[in-house]
């Protein structure tokens, strides 16, 4: 290993321009200035010298010593696969299944789910420049100016400003000051109950009002419009996240837990986990779970540009070649869930059955925004075991798939690693991401993904994943269980 360590120290020194004597094998590479540029250059060196082409390898090690050990093991012999893969049996667990009995949503270029289905079925890309009614993008867009935005594209829902306040017993004056996210989500929530066959009256009669509300929301940009209205008065908006969920509980007289959750892009999946545990704990009998994300202020684009997160050409190439960032998108969606047995007893319409939900965190990786494929694999494997599902029985995976050069490969690596504990089968499972169609709904990303799955099940059709005529060169799909549906 000493030869590999010496070579690695010298190569890292050349690329990072840090003198060799200042490098230490056991120092976190984050402290040694590790960056995306350094990772990409090191990957080229590894492929050239050792024929190792694993673009995500750098995200699974913390120090140069760990990296050297990994290179040694890969160059001497192929790492042994886990023994007895095909003999492993899924562990038993308590099978508490949940039914999805209602769904509704508004997405870019789609005022309802029928329009949303037609768009994704036909491979429509619903991304365009920021509309003039939001703001004048020319005031904020300048790729050469670090203080401005280098992205000017997004997925925008129709008629964001419209709201029938009197239907919800809200005065027009109060509605004007409400966060548009609160206004649009209460509409979608109401439609979700309607879709499940419940009216405002029968919610109380048939469910005793014991319904939880769990909403994912991320940005409070509407607050940026607060300030002096004229010379003598101030205007304050009502952009308080908690009000998004509490408004629904108030209007429909729901007595279960009511909360707005912000875990960034995983907010809706976190909500689903909280909702299921709340029902299991007897806090409610059913739950409304959803998310909302609206683009109301240019601050979002400036912030994302500062962090170099945006696509520079307005395309969100999930698993495609040339992906260099995501495109922000609006989305408002919700589902209504209850225990499967109760749904069957109540003769509810059932869209799908949830076998398990789980969450974790990547912990300390090689950068605050860098995902951890090992943590992802651990979570997926544990959920497969708890849900008693064999990967070979899975007919589709809706991925996060943000369309970044290294983020997408990390996700595929985590999934492949988890699946490999159970099967050697390759290329049998379609995988896709709705972000290629509509952009990244951020706090509503989870509900957009779930809704796409429900519509595919309902219509018995896997839709194409767009923008990947050429696939990401850092993913060798031939060595994974997955393929991209065209």
C-alpha positions in Angstrom: 0.0 0.0 0.0 2.9 2.4 0.6 3.6 2.7 -3.1 -0.1 3.6 -3.7 -0.1 6.1 -0.8 3.0 7.9 -2.2 1.6 8.0 -5.7 -1.7 9.3 -4.3 -0.2 12.0 -2.3 1.8 13.2 -5.3 -1.2 13.2 -7.6 -3.4 15.0 -5.1 -0.7 17.6 -4.6 -0.5 18.2 -8.4 -4.2 18.6 -8.8 -4.9 20.5 -5.6 -1.7 22.6 -5.7 -1.1 21.8 -2.1 2.6 20.9 -1.3 3.0 17.2 -0.5 4.6 17.9 2.9 1.3 19.6 3.9 -0.8 16.6 3.0 -1.7 13.9 5.6 -3.2 10.5 4.8 -5.5 10.6 7.8 -6.9 14.2 7.4 -10.4 14.5 6.1 -10.2 15.4 2.4 -12.7 18.1 3.0 -10.0 19.9 5.0 -7.6 19.3 2.1 -9.8 21.4 -0.2 -11.6 18.6 -1.9 -13.9 20.0 -4.7 -15.9 18.8 -7.7 -13.0 19.8 -10.0 -10.5 17.8 -7.9 -12.8 14.8 -7.9 -13.2 14.9 -11.7 -9.4 15.2 -12.3 -8.7 12.3 -9.8 -11.2 10.1 -11.5 -9.4 10.6 -14.9 -6.1 9.6 -13.2 -7.6 6.5 -11.6 -9.0 5.4 -14.9 -5.8 6.0 -16.8 -3.5 4.3 -14.3 -5.6 1.6 -12.7 -8.5 1.2 -15.1 -10.8 2.1 -12.3 -13.9 3.9 -13.6 -16.0 4.7 -10.5 -17.0 8.4 -10.6 -18.7 8.1 -7.2 -15.8 6.4 -5.4 -14.6 9.7 -3.9 -17.9 10.1 -2.1 -17.5 6.9 -0.2 -14.1 7.6 1.4 -13.1 10.3 3.9 -9.3 10.3 3.9 -6.5 9.7 1.4 -5.6 6.5 3.4 -9.1 5.1 2.8 -8.9 6.1 -0.8 -5.5 4.4 -1.1 -6.8 1.2 0.5 -9.8 1.2 -1.9 -7.5 1.6 -4.9 -5.3 -1.2 -3.8 -8.2 -3.6 -3.3 -9.6 -2.7 -6.7 -6.3 -3.0 -8.6 -5.3 -6.3 -7.0 -8.6 -8.1 -7.4 -12.2 -7.3 -7.9 -13.9 -6.9 -4.6 -15.8 -10.0 -3.7 -19.5 -9.9 -3.9 -21.4 -10.7 -0.8 -21.7 -14.4 -0.4 -25.0 -16.1 -0.6 -26.8 -13.2 -2.3 -29.4 -15.4 -3.9 -29.9 -17.4 -0.7 -30.8 -14.5 1.5 -34.3 -14.3 2.6 -36.2 -11.1 3.4 -36.5 -10.8 7.1 -39.9 -10.9 8.7 -41.5 -7.8 10.0 -44.8 -6.4 11.1 -46.7 -5.9 7.9 -48.7 -2.7 8.5 -49.8 -1.6 5.1 -51.4 1.7 4.2 -53.7 2.6 1.3 -53.6 5.7 -0.8 -57.3 6.6 -1.3 -57.2 10.1 -2.8 -54.8 12.2 -4.8 -54.8 15.7 -6.4 -52.3 18.1 -7.7 -51.2 21.1 -9.8 -48.0 20.9 -11.8 -46.3 22.9 -14.6 -48.6 23.2 -17.6 -51.2 21.1 -15.7 -54.2 22.4 -13.8 -55.2 18.9 -12.8 -53.8 15.3 -12.9 -55.5 14.4 -16.2 -53.4 17.1 -17.9 -50.4 16.1 -15.9 -50.7 12.5 -17.1 -51.1 13.6 -20.7 -47.9 15.6 -20.5 -45.7 13.0 -18.9 -47.2 10.2 -21.1 -46.2 12.1 -24.2 -42.8 13.2 -23.0 -43.7 16.9 -22.8 -41.1 19.2 -21.2 -42.9 21.9 -19.2 -40.0 24.2 -18.6 -39.8 27.8 -19.9 -38.3 31.2 -19.0 -39.6 33.0 -15.9 -43.0 34.5 -17.1 -43.2 38.3 -17.1 -46.1 38.3 -14.6 -43.7 37.0 -12.0 -40.9 39.5 -12.5 -38.7 40.9 -15.2 -36.0 38.3 -15.6 -33.7 40.7 -17.4 -33.2 42.6 -14.1 -31.8 39.6 -12.4 -30.4 37.4 -15.2 -26.7 37.9 -16.0 -24.5 34.8 -16.3 -21.3 36.9 -16.1 -22.3 38.7 -12.9 -21.8 36.7 -9.7 -24.3 38.9 -7.9 -27.1 37.8 -10.3 -28.6 34.6 -11.6 -27.2 32.5 -14.4 -30.5 30.6 -14.7 -33.7 32.0 -16.0 -35.9 28.9 -16.5 -38.4 27.0 -14.4 -41.5 24.9 -14.3 -44.5 27.2 -13.5 -48.1 26.2 -12.6 -51.0 27.9 -14.3 -52.8 30.8 -12.5 -50.8 30.8 -9.3 -52.4 34.1 -8.3 -56.0 32.9 -8.6 -57.9 31.9 -5.4 -61.6 31.7 -4.5 -61.2 33.1 -1.0 -64.9 33.2 -0.1 -65.3 29.5 -0.8 -62.9 28.9 2.1 -64.5 31.6 4.3 -61.4 33.8 4.0 -61.9 37.6 3.3 -60.3 38.9 0.1 -58.1 41.3 2.3 -56.8 38.4 4.3 -56.3 36.2 1.2 -54.1 38.9 -0.4 -51.7 38.8 2.5 -51.6 35.0 2.7 -48.6 33.1 1.2 -49.7 31.9 -2.2 -48.4 28.5 -1.1 -51.0 28.4 1.6 -53.7 29.4 -0.8 -52.9 26.8 -3.5 -52.4 24.0 -1.0 -55.8 24.4 0.6 -57.3 24.1 -2.9 -55.4 20.9 -3.6 -56.2 19.5 -0.1 -59.9 20.0 -0.6 -59.8 18.3 -4.0 -57.8 15.4 -2.5 -60.7 14.7 0.0 -63.2 15.0 -2.9 -61.2 12.5 -4.9 -61.3 10.1 -2.0 -65.1 10.5 -1.8 -65.3 12.7 1.3 -67.0 16.0 1.5 -66.5 18.6 4.3 -69.5 17.1 6.1 -68.7 13.4 5.7 -65.1 13.9 6.8 -66.5 14.5 10.3 -69.2 11.8 10.1 -67.1 9.0 8.6 -63.7 9.7 10.0 -64.6 11.5 13.3 -62.3 14.3 12.2 -59.3 12.3 13.5 -57.2 13.2 10.5 -53.6 14.4 10.5 -52.2 17.0 8.1 -48.5 16.8 7.1 -47.2 19.3 4.6 -43.7 19.7 3.1 -42.7 23.4 2.4 -39.3 24.9 2.1 -39.2 28.6 1.1 -40.8 31.7 2.8 -39.9 34.0 -0.1 -43.3 35.8 0.1 -42.1 37.5 3.2 -39.6 39.4 1.0 -42.6 41.5 -0.2 -43.3 42.8 3.3 -42.3 46.4 3.8 -43.4 49.9 3.4 -46.6 50.0 1.4 -46.7 53.8 1.3 -45.3 56.7 3.3 -47.3 56.2 6.4 -48.0 52.4 6.6 -46.3 49.0 6.4 -47.6 45.9 4.8 -46.8 42.5 6.4 -47.5 39.2 4.5 -48.7 36.1 6.3 -45.9 33.9 5.1 -45.7 31.5 8.1 -45.1 27.9 7.0 -47.0 26.4 9.9 -50.1 28.1 8.6 -50.1 26.0 5.4 -51.1 22.8 7.4 -53.0 24.6 10.2 -55.3 26.4 7.8 -56.6 23.0 6.4 -57.1 21.6 9.9 -59.1 24.7 10.8 -61.2 24.9 7.7 -62.1 21.2 7.7 -62.2 20.8 11.5 -59.6 18.1 11.6 -58.3 17.1 15.0 -55.2 15.0 14.2 -51.6 16.4 14.3 -51.1 19.3 11.9 -47.6 20.3 10.9 -45.5 21.8 8.1 -42.2 20.0 7.7 -39.0 21.3 6.1 -36.3 18.7 5.4 -35.6 20.4 2.1 -36.1 18.1 -1.0 -37.1 15.1 1.2 -39.8 17.1 3.0 -42.8 15.1 1.6 -41.2 11.7 2.2 -40.4 12.8 5.8 -44.1 13.9 6.0 -45.2 10.4 4.9 -43.0 8.8 7.5 -44.4 11.0 10.2 -48.0 10.4 9.1 -47.7 6.7 9.1 -46.1 6.7 12.5 -48.8 9.0 13.8 -51.5 6.6 12.6 -49.7 3.7 14.1 -49.4 5.6 17.4 -53.1 6.2 17.5 -52.9 10.0 17.1 -55.1 9.9 14.0 -57.1 7.5 11.8 -56.0 8.9 8.5 -53.7 11.5 7.2 -53.4 14.1 4.4 -49.8 14.1 3.2 -48.5 16.6 0.6 -46.1 19.3 -0.4 -46.1 22.8 -2.0 -43.4 24.8 -3.7 -44.1 28.1 -5.6 -41.6 30.5 -7.1 -42.7 33.9 -6.0 -39.5 35.9 -5.8 -36.2 36.1 -7.8 -34.2 35.6 -4.6 -34.5 31.8 -5.2 -32.6 32.1 -8.5 -29.9 34.3 -7.0 -29.4 31.9 -4.1 -29.2 28.8 -6.2 -26.8 30.6 -8.6 -24.5 31.5 -5.7 -24.4 27.8 -4.8 -23.9 26.8 -8.5 -26.9 24.4 -8.3 -28.8 25.5 -11.5 -28.7 24.1 -14.9 -27.2 26.6 -17.2 -29.3 25.8 -20.2 -32.8 25.3 -18.7 -32.8 21.5 -19.0 -33.0 19.0 -16.2 -31.2 15.9 -17.7 -32.0 13.2 -15.2 -29.5 10.4 -16.0 -28.7 12.1 -19.3 -25.3 13.2 -20.6 -24.4 16.9 -20.0 -26.5 17.3 -16.8 -24.9 20.2 -14.8 -27.7 21.2 -12.5 -31.4 21.4 -11.9 -34.2 23.7 -12.9 -36.5 25.0 -10.1 -40.2 24.1 -10.5 -43.5 24.7 -8.9 -45.7 21.9 -7.7 -48.7 21.4 -5.3 -49.9 17.9 -4.5 -51.4 15.7 -1.8 -52.5 12.2 -1.1 -54.9 10.8 1.6 -53.8 7.7 3.4 -55.4 5.3 5.9 -54.6 1.7 7.0 -55.3 -0.8 4.2 -57.7 -2.9 6.3 -59.8 0.2 7.2 -59.8 1.3 3.6 -61.1 -2.1 2.5 -63.7 -2.2 5.2 -64.9 1.3 4.2 -65.0 0.3 0.5 -62.6 3.2 -0.3 -61.1 3.6 -3.8 -57.5 2.4 -3.5 -54.8 3.8 -5.8 -51.9 1.9 -4.3 -50.6 0.3 -1.2 -47.6 1.6 0.8 -45.5 -1.3 2.1 -42.9 0.8 4.0 -41.4 4.2 4.4 -38.0 5.0 5.9 -35.7 8.0 6.3 -32.1 8.6 7.3 -29.3 11.1 6.8 -26.0 10.7 5.0 -24.0 12.1 8.0 -20.7 13.7 7.2 -19.8 13.2 3.6 -17.1 15.0 1.5 -19.1 18.2 1.3 -22.3 19.6 2.8 -24.2 19.1 -0.5 -22.6 15.8 -1.4 -24.9 12.7 -1.0 -23.7 9.5 0.6 -24.3 6.3 -1.5 -23.4 4.0 1.4 -26.1 5.6 3.7 -28.6 5.5 0.8 -27.9 1.8 0.2 -28.2 1.0 3.9 -31.6 2.6 4.1 -32.9 1.0 0.9 -31.7 -2.5 2.0 -33.4 -2.1 5.4 -36.7 -1.0 3.9 -36.7 -3.9 1.4 -36.3 -6.2 4.4 -38.9 -4.5 6.6 -41.4 -4.4 3.7 -40.7 -8.0 2.8 -40.1 -7.0 -0.9 -37.6 -8.7 -3.2 -36.0 -6.3 -5.7 -36.8 -8.7 -8.5 -40.5 -8.0 -7.9 -40.1 -4.2 -8.2 -41.5 -3.1 -11.6 -40.4 0.6 -11.5 -38.3 3.0 -9.5 -39.0 6.7 -9.5 -35.7 8.2 -8.6 -34.7 11.6 -7.2 -32.7 12.1 -10.4 -31.9 15.8 -10.3 -29.8 15.7 -13.5 -26.3 16.4 -12.1 -23.1 14.8 -13.4 -22.2 13.2 -10.1 -25.4 13.2 -8.1 -27.3 10.8 -10.4 -24.4 8.2 -10.4 -24.4 8.3 -6.6 -28.1 7.5 -6.4 -27.7 4.7 -8.9 -24.8 3.3 -6.9 -26.8 3.3 -3.7 -29.7 1.5 -5.3 -27.4 -1.0 -7.1 -25.5 -1.7 -3.9 -28.7 -2.4 -2.0 -30.2 -4.6 -4.7 -27.0 -6.6 -5.0 -27.6 -8.0 -1.5 -30.6 -9.9 -3.0 -30.1 -10.4 -6.7 -27.5 -10.5 -9.6 -30.1 -9.7 -12.2 -29.2 -6.9 -14.5 -31.2 -4.5 -16.7 -34.7 -5.6 -15.8 -36.2 -2.6 -13.8 -37.1 0.7 -15.5 -36.0 3.8 -13.6 -36.9 7.5 -14.2 -37.4 10.9 -12.8 -40.3 13.4 -13.3 -37.8 16.3 -12.9 -36.8 15.8 -16.6 -40.4 16.8 -17.5 -41.2 19.6 -15.0 -38.0 20.5 -13.2 -37.3 20.1 -9.5 -40.2 20.9 -7.2 -37.9 21.0 -4.2 -40.1 20.7 -1.1 -42.9 19.2 -3.3 -40.5 16.9 -5.2 -41.7 13.8 -3.2 -45.4 14.3 -4.0 -44.7 14.9 -7.7 -42.8 11.6 -7.8 -45.5 9.7 -5.8 -48.2 11.1 -8.1 -46.3 10.0 -11.2 -46.1 6.5 -9.8 -49.9 6.5 -9.0 -50.8 7.7 -12.5 -48.6 5.0 -14.1 -50.3 2.3 -12.0 -53.7 3.7 -12.7 -53.1 3.8 -16.5 -50.9 0.6 -16.6 -48.2 2.4 -18.5 -44.5 3.3 -17.8 -43.9 6.8 -19.3 -40.7 7.7 -21.1 -37.8 9.4 -19.3 -37.0 12.4 -21.5 -33.7 14.2 -22.2 -31.5 11.1 -22.2 -30.8 10.2 -25.8 -27.2 10.0 -24.5 -26.8 8.7 -21.0 -24.6 10.0 -18.2 -21.1 8.7 -19.0 -20.5 8.1 -15.3 -23.2 5.4 -15.0 -22.7 2.0 -16.6 -26.3 0.8 -16.7 -25.1 -2.6 -18.0 -23.8 -3.3 -14.5 -27.0 -2.3 -12.7 -30.5 -3.7 -12.4 -31.9 -0.6 -14.1 -32.7 0.7 -17.6 -34.1 4.0 -18.8 -37.5 3.8 -20.4 -37.4 5.6 -23.8 
